Each structure stands twice: as structure tokens, then as C-alpha cells.
Amino acid sequence: MIIDIDDKLLSSDLFTECFCCNYEYCGGVCCVHGDSGAPLDEKEKEIIKKNLDEILPYMKPEGRKVVENEGVATIDVEGDLVTPLINGEECAYSVYDENANCFCSIERAYMDKKTDFRKPVSCHLYPIRVKRVNGTTMLNYDRWSICQCARDKGKDENIFVYEFLKEAIVRCFGNEFYNKLENVNKSIKITNKNK
């Protein structure tokens, strides 16, 4: 089912599927696996470029080398602007702690108040993927096998996709839009109870 809110088309999965990152279990594997980098827009590319001197100290040598050779962003096989990859798989901005857990060097710089850019919107919003087609914005739930532990934790804690992503949704679309999601969720619960 597709839900229309403020001229944005949302998959009903955002309200019916559970999700809550289980970082203790997965260790941030989403930044390591994949066949393309994190989607970026031109504005984000310029922000990363502007803040690169603050981000570089948090990056590992392999990531710095990739950025030096390819730039802060690259074009993938589908023609989309994305973060560059190390050896075609791992995000160039990924970095590990002493326990081999993966973190984002962009976000690390933000947390240390070196920049005011937290991380790419596509990372912050995941597992929601935003697509723009013919002027229409679509928000879809991306089901990735490596996130099974997040789906399990979400079910255990009864947290729906849109609830888990409240901070990111407000960052991208504002408080009023999130409040409308809450109202849709209440309607869905009432409808399901009446069946």
C-alpha cells in the first residue's frame, strides 16, 4: 500500500515493519558491504569537500588514499553520485575502533564538534531509501539481509521503521511531517483493530 503525505509517496512498510539497529551484534557492517557507496547529492558532496580537512584525521589510510585518487564522491555504475569505496566494497569513510566495530569518520568529526555535518542523509535515513521520479519524492523501506538482527530487535522492542528514524526524518522533512506520520500510524492501528 502507498500512502501520500505532503506530495510524498510512502511505502506502508514504514508503519508495519519493525526495525532498530542492533549495533552490538552487527558492528556497523552496512558501511562495509555493498556494491555501491552511500548515495549523495551535490550539496553533500560540496559539504564533505569543504570539511575534508576536519574529516581526514578520522579516516584510515586506505580511505584517505581512495579519496585522494577519486575525490570525496564518485559516480557508480548506475550513474548515481555516491561515496567512494575501498576495493569496490567498503565505504572510504568507514573506520574501525579497537573492537573492530565500524564507524563513520564523517560522523566522528561531527560528534567531536569539528563540523556541523553529521553524515550523508542516505546513511542517516537508512533503511528508508528516498527516490525522486518525475518530481515525486518516494520513501521506501529497503530490506537488506545483513539487517536481520535490526528487524529482530525492532520486533522485540516494538519499534517501527519510521519511529526508529525519527531524528533523521525530522532532519530531512521537519517536525510537522513526522507528526503526520504519527497520525498515519494511529489510523493504521485503528484499522487493523477493526478488522
C-alpha positions as CSV (number, residue, x, y, z in Angstrom):
1,M,0.0,0.0,0.0
2,I,1.2,3.5,-0.8
3,I,0.5,6.5,1.5
4,D,0.5,10.1,0.2
5,I,1.7,12.7,2.7
6,D,2.6,16.2,1.6
7,D,3.1,15.1,-2.0
8,K,5.5,12.3,-0.9
9,L,4.6,8.7,-1.6
10,L,5.5,6.4,1.3
11,S,5.5,2.6,1.5
12,S,3.2,1.3,4.2
13,D,6.1,-0.9,5.3
14,L,7.4,2.2,7.2
15,F,4.5,1.8,9.6
16,T,4.1,-2.0,9.6
17,E,7.7,-3.3,9.6
18,C,9.9,-3.2,12.7
19,F,13.5,-2.1,12.8
20,C,16.1,-1.0,15.4
21,C,19.8,-1.1,14.6
22,N,21.5,-3.8,16.7
23,Y,25.0,-2.3,16.6
24,E,26.3,-4.5,19.3
25,Y,25.5,-7.5,17.1
26,C,26.4,-6.3,13.6
27,G,29.2,-3.9,14.4
28,G,28.2,-1.5,11.6
29,V,28.5,-4.0,8.7
30,C,26.3,-1.8,6.5
31,C,29.2,0.5,5.9
32,V,31.5,-2.4,4.8
33,H,29.3,-4.4,2.5
34,G,27.7,-3.4,-0.8
35,D,28.4,-2.9,-4.4
36,S,28.0,0.9,-4.3
37,G,28.8,3.8,-1.9
38,A,26.2,5.7,0.1
39,P,24.1,8.0,-2.2
40,L,24.9,11.7,-2.0
41,D,23.5,14.8,-3.6
42,E,25.7,17.6,-5.0
43,K,25.2,19.8,-1.9
44,E,26.5,17.0,0.4
45,K,29.5,16.4,-1.9
46,E,30.4,20.1,-1.5
47,I,29.9,20.0,2.3
48,I,32.2,16.9,2.6
49,K,34.8,18.6,0.3
50,K,34.6,21.8,2.4
51,N,35.1,19.8,5.7
52,L,37.6,17.3,4.4
53,D,40.5,18.7,6.4
54,E,38.5,18.0,9.6
55,I,37.3,14.5,8.5
56,L,40.7,13.2,7.2
57,P,42.3,12.7,10.6
58,Y,39.4,10.2,11.5
59,M,39.9,8.2,8.3
60,K,42.1,5.2,7.9
61,P,45.0,5.4,5.4
62,E,43.2,3.2,2.7
63,G,40.2,5.6,2.8
64,R,42.3,8.7,2.6
65,K,44.1,7.2,-0.4
66,V,40.8,6.5,-2.2
67,V,39.5,10.0,-1.6
68,E,42.9,11.4,-2.8
69,N,42.6,9.4,-6.0
70,E,38.9,9.5,-6.7
71,G,37.7,12.6,-4.8
72,V,35.2,12.9,-2.0
73,A,32.5,11.3,-4.2
74,T,32.2,9.2,-7.3
75,I,29.7,8.0,-9.9
76,D,28.6,4.4,-9.6
77,V,27.6,2.0,-12.3
78,E,24.0,3.3,-12.3
79,G,25.2,6.9,-12.8
80,D,24.4,7.9,-9.2
81,L,26.7,10.2,-7.0
82,V,28.0,8.1,-4.1
83,T,30.7,7.9,-1.5
84,P,33.9,6.2,-2.9
85,L,34.7,2.6,-2.0
86,I,37.8,0.8,-0.8
87,N,38.4,-2.2,-3.1
88,G,34.9,-1.9,-4.5
89,E,33.2,-2.7,-1.3
90,E,33.9,-0.8,1.9
91,C,33.0,2.9,2.2
92,A,36.1,5.1,2.1
93,Y,34.8,7.0,5.2
94,S,34.5,3.9,7.3
95,V,36.9,3.5,10.3
96,Y,37.2,0.8,13.0
97,D,37.7,1.0,16.7
98,E,39.8,-1.3,18.9
99,N,36.9,-3.8,18.9
100,A,36.7,-4.0,15.1
101,N,33.4,-2.1,15.1
102,C,32.8,0.1,12.1
103,F,32.1,3.8,12.4
104,C,31.7,6.7,10.0
105,S,34.7,9.1,10.0
106,I,32.3,11.9,8.9
107,E,30.1,11.3,11.9
108,R,33.1,11.0,14.2
109,A,34.2,14.5,13.2
110,Y,30.7,15.8,13.8
111,M,30.5,14.2,17.3
112,D,33.8,15.8,18.2
113,K,32.3,19.2,17.0
114,K,34.8,19.6,14.2
115,T,32.0,20.0,11.7
116,D,28.2,20.7,11.7
117,F,27.5,18.0,9.1
118,R,26.5,14.7,10.7
119,K,26.7,12.3,7.8
120,P,25.0,11.8,4.4
121,V,21.2,11.8,4.6
122,S,21.1,8.4,2.9
123,C,23.0,6.9,5.8
124,H,21.1,8.7,8.5
125,L,17.7,7.7,6.9
126,Y,18.6,4.0,6.3
127,P,16.7,1.6,5.9
128,I,14.5,4.3,4.2
129,R,15.6,5.0,0.7
130,V,14.5,8.2,-1.0
131,K,13.9,8.2,-4.7
132,R,12.8,11.2,-6.8
133,V,10.9,10.3,-10.0
134,N,9.4,12.9,-12.3
135,G,9.3,15.4,-9.4
136,T,7.7,13.0,-7.0
137,T,9.5,12.0,-3.8
138,M,9.1,8.4,-2.7
139,L,10.2,6.9,0.6
140,N,10.6,3.1,0.5
141,Y,11.8,0.6,3.0
142,D,14.9,-1.2,1.9
143,R,15.1,-4.8,3.2
144,W,18.7,-5.9,3.3
145,S,19.7,-9.4,4.5
146,I,22.5,-8.1,6.7
147,C,20.0,-6.1,8.8
148,Q,18.1,-9.2,10.0
149,C,19.3,-8.5,13.5
150,A,17.8,-5.0,13.3
151,R,14.5,-6.4,12.3
152,D,14.6,-8.9,15.1
153,K,15.5,-6.2,17.7
154,G,12.8,-3.9,16.3
155,K,10.2,-6.7,16.8
156,D,11.4,-7.4,20.3
157,E,11.2,-3.7,21.2
158,N,8.1,-3.0,19.1
159,I,9.7,-0.1,17.2
160,F,8.5,0.6,13.6
161,V,10.8,1.8,10.9
162,Y,9.5,5.4,10.9
163,E,9.8,5.5,14.8
164,F,13.4,4.3,14.7
165,L,14.3,7.0,12.2
166,K,12.5,9.9,13.9
167,E,15.7,12.1,14.2
168,A,16.6,11.5,10.6
169,I,13.1,12.1,9.2
170,V,12.8,15.4,11.2
171,R,16.3,16.4,9.9
172,C,15.1,15.8,6.3
173,F,11.5,16.7,6.3
174,G,10.7,18.6,9.5
175,N,8.7,18.0,12.7
176,E,5.3,18.7,11.1
177,F,5.9,15.9,8.5
178,Y,6.9,13.5,11.3
179,N,3.7,14.3,13.2
180,K,1.7,13.4,10.2
181,L,3.5,10.0,10.1
182,E,2.4,9.5,13.7
183,N,-1.2,10.2,12.7
184,V,-1.0,7.7,9.8
185,N,0.4,5.1,12.2
186,K,-2.6,5.7,14.6
187,S,-5.0,5.3,11.7
188,I,-3.4,2.0,10.6
189,K,-3.6,0.7,14.2
190,I,-7.3,1.6,14.4
191,T,-8.0,0.0,11.0
192,N,-6.1,-3.2,12.0
193,K,-8.1,-3.4,15.3
194,N,-11.4,-3.1,13.4
195,K,-10.6,-6.0,11.0
